[in-house]
Amino acid sequence: MSSETSSKGKKVARERGDSVNPLNLPNILSLLRLAILPFFLSYLAGGKIKPALYAMGGMILTDVLDGYTARRFNLVSRLGKILDHVVDKIVLLTVSHTLCRVRDLPFWVFYLIFLREVITLSVSAFLWKKRNVVAQSNAVGRVAGVFSVITALAYIFEHPYRVHLLYLTLLAMLFSSLNYLRIYLPHILNRRKDRVPV
């Protein structure tokens, strides 16, 4: 077996999570993001905007770095993909709920996001258990994530155009959901078993 073939085999094994230490740097960064979240929520609810922004910056930084380090150091794993996916949803739901309570984000937005996340998590669980496929983020989803951050900042600072940004974010989320359906529907219907685009 050539060294190239061996290298590819190791990479595939790592992507399956067969040889990746669960306590690797990307997963620690995902857990760190979850650990920072209560501080952000507490600062925001208490009107301490500057510390809240520092905490928010920490969450954004860990979100960027966990994906980068996983790809850069070949530490991509099933556990890492699932952990990142779940933590992102927890952050989105708790932050949106807090903005409904301490700012003027409409509660119907939180309920809409909650419904969307329940559906996507249910689909992800089905794909994992029944199709051996781990749902993961893609470019469209990341764009929607950027819009979510911008809108959250707009509501934190009570920007006059925050409602406009909110509707743009909801539109981006709609496109993200449709793209999610486009990618994973063939897997749900069991028509394909190839790798999912990132």
C-alpha positions as CSV (number, residue, x, y, z in Angstrom):
1,M,0.0,0.0,0.0
2,S,1.4,3.4,-1.0
3,S,1.9,6.2,1.5
4,E,-0.8,8.2,-0.4
5,T,-3.3,5.4,0.0
6,S,-2.5,5.1,3.6
7,S,-2.9,8.8,4.2
8,K,-6.3,8.8,2.5
9,G,-7.4,5.8,4.6
10,K,-6.4,7.6,7.8
11,K,-8.3,10.7,6.7
12,V,-11.5,8.8,5.9
13,A,-11.2,7.0,9.3
14,R,-10.8,10.3,11.1
15,E,-13.8,11.8,9.2
16,R,-15.8,8.8,10.5
17,G,-14.6,9.6,14.0
18,D,-12.9,6.2,14.3
19,S,-9.5,7.5,15.5
20,V,-10.2,11.0,16.8
21,N,-9.9,11.8,20.5
22,P,-13.2,13.1,21.6
23,L,-11.4,15.7,23.8
24,N,-9.7,17.3,20.9
25,L,-9.3,21.1,20.3
26,P,-12.4,21.6,18.1
27,N,-14.7,19.8,20.5
28,I,-13.2,21.7,23.5
29,L,-13.9,25.0,21.6
30,S,-17.5,24.0,21.0
31,L,-17.9,23.2,24.7
32,L,-16.2,26.5,25.6
33,R,-18.8,28.3,23.4
34,L,-21.5,26.6,25.5
35,A,-19.8,27.6,28.7
36,I,-19.6,31.3,27.7
37,L,-23.3,31.4,26.8
38,P,-24.6,31.9,30.4
39,F,-22.3,34.8,30.9
40,F,-23.5,36.5,27.8
41,L,-27.1,35.9,28.7
42,S,-26.5,37.2,32.3
43,Y,-24.7,40.4,31.1
44,L,-27.3,41.1,28.4
45,A,-30.3,40.6,30.8
46,G,-28.5,42.9,33.4
47,G,-27.9,45.6,30.8
48,K,-24.1,45.2,30.9
49,I,-23.7,45.7,27.2
50,K,-19.9,45.9,27.0
51,P,-19.2,42.6,28.9
52,A,-22.0,41.0,26.9
53,L,-20.3,42.0,23.6
54,Y,-17.0,40.5,24.9
55,A,-18.8,37.3,25.7
56,M,-20.5,37.3,22.3
57,G,-17.2,37.9,20.6
58,G,-15.8,34.9,22.5
59,M,-18.7,32.7,21.2
60,I,-18.2,33.9,17.7
61,L,-14.4,33.3,17.9
62,T,-14.8,29.7,19.2
63,D,-17.4,29.0,16.5
64,V,-15.0,30.0,13.8
65,L,-12.0,28.3,15.3
66,D,-13.6,25.0,16.0
67,G,-14.4,24.4,12.3
68,Y,-11.0,25.8,11.2
69,T,-8.9,23.7,13.6
70,A,-11.0,20.5,12.7
71,R,-10.2,21.0,9.0
72,R,-6.7,22.3,9.5
73,F,-5.5,19.5,11.8
74,N,-7.6,16.8,10.2
75,L,-9.7,16.4,13.4
76,V,-13.1,16.2,11.7
77,S,-15.3,13.6,13.4
78,R,-18.9,12.6,13.8
79,L,-19.0,13.7,17.4
80,G,-17.5,17.1,16.4
81,K,-20.1,17.7,13.7
82,I,-23.0,16.7,16.0
83,L,-21.6,18.8,19.0
84,D,-21.1,21.9,16.8
85,H,-24.6,21.5,15.4
86,V,-26.3,21.1,18.8
87,V,-24.3,23.9,20.4
88,D,-25.1,26.3,17.6
89,K,-28.8,25.6,18.0
90,I,-28.7,26.0,21.8
91,V,-27.0,29.4,21.3
92,L,-29.5,30.6,18.7
93,L,-32.5,29.6,20.7
94,T,-31.4,31.0,24.1
95,V,-30.1,34.3,22.6
96,S,-33.3,34.8,20.6
97,H,-35.4,34.1,23.7
98,T,-33.4,36.5,25.8
99,L,-33.7,39.2,23.1
100,C,-37.5,38.7,23.3
101,R,-37.4,39.3,27.0
102,V,-34.9,42.2,27.3
103,R,-35.4,43.8,23.9
104,D,-38.3,44.1,21.5
105,L,-37.6,41.0,19.4
106,P,-41.2,39.6,18.8
107,F,-41.9,36.3,20.5
108,W,-43.3,34.9,17.3
109,V,-39.8,35.0,15.9
110,F,-38.5,32.8,18.8
111,Y,-41.4,30.3,18.3
112,L,-40.7,30.2,14.5
113,I,-37.0,29.6,15.1
114,F,-37.8,27.0,17.8
115,L,-40.1,25.1,15.3
116,R,-37.4,25.2,12.6
117,E,-34.7,23.9,15.0
118,V,-36.9,21.1,16.3
119,I,-37.6,20.0,12.7
120,T,-33.9,20.1,11.6
121,L,-32.8,18.3,14.8
122,S,-35.4,15.6,14.2
123,V,-34.3,15.2,10.6
124,S,-30.6,15.1,11.7
125,A,-31.4,12.4,14.3
126,F,-33.2,10.4,11.6
127,L,-30.3,10.7,9.2
128,W,-27.8,9.7,11.8
129,K,-29.7,6.7,13.1
130,K,-31.3,5.4,9.9
131,R,-29.0,6.6,7.1
132,N,-25.6,6.8,8.8
133,V,-25.3,10.4,7.6
134,V,-24.3,13.3,9.9
135,A,-26.0,16.6,8.9
136,Q,-23.5,19.5,8.8
137,S,-23.4,23.1,8.1
138,N,-22.9,24.5,4.6
139,A,-22.2,27.8,2.9
140,V,-25.9,28.9,2.9
141,G,-26.3,28.0,6.5
142,R,-23.2,30.0,7.4
143,V,-24.6,33.0,5.6
144,A,-27.8,32.7,7.6
145,G,-25.6,32.5,10.7
146,V,-23.9,35.8,9.8
147,F,-27.2,37.5,9.3
148,S,-28.4,36.2,12.7
149,V,-25.3,37.7,14.5
150,I,-25.8,41.1,12.7
151,T,-29.5,41.1,13.7
152,A,-28.8,40.2,17.3
153,L,-26.3,43.1,17.5
154,A,-28.9,45.4,15.9
155,Y,-31.4,44.4,18.6
156,I,-28.9,44.7,21.4
157,F,-28.1,48.3,20.3
158,E,-31.8,48.9,19.4
159,H,-30.7,50.0,15.9
160,P,-33.5,51.8,13.9
161,Y,-33.2,49.3,11.0
162,R,-33.3,46.2,13.3
163,V,-36.7,45.1,12.0
164,H,-35.5,45.2,8.4
165,L,-32.5,43.1,9.3
166,L,-34.7,40.7,11.1
167,Y,-36.8,40.0,8.0
168,L,-33.6,39.6,5.9
169,T,-32.4,37.1,8.5
170,L,-35.7,35.2,8.4
171,L,-35.4,35.1,4.6
172,A,-31.8,33.8,4.8
173,M,-33.0,31.1,7.2
174,L,-35.7,30.2,4.8
175,F,-33.2,29.7,2.0
176,S,-31.0,27.8,4.4
177,S,-33.9,25.4,5.2
178,L,-34.7,24.9,1.6
179,N,-31.0,24.2,0.8
180,Y,-31.0,21.7,3.8
181,L,-34.0,20.0,2.3
182,R,-32.4,19.9,-1.2
183,I,-29.2,18.3,0.2
184,Y,-30.7,15.8,2.6
185,L,-34.1,14.8,1.0
186,P,-32.4,12.2,-1.2
187,H,-30.8,10.7,1.9
188,I,-34.1,10.7,3.7
189,L,-35.7,8.9,0.7
190,N,-32.6,6.6,0.6
191,R,-31.7,7.4,-2.9
192,R,-28.1,8.3,-2.3
193,K,-25.3,7.4,0.1
194,D,-22.5,9.7,-1.2
195,R,-20.9,12.3,0.9
196,V,-22.7,15.5,1.7
197,P,-21.3,18.8,0.4
198,V,-19.9,21.2,3.0
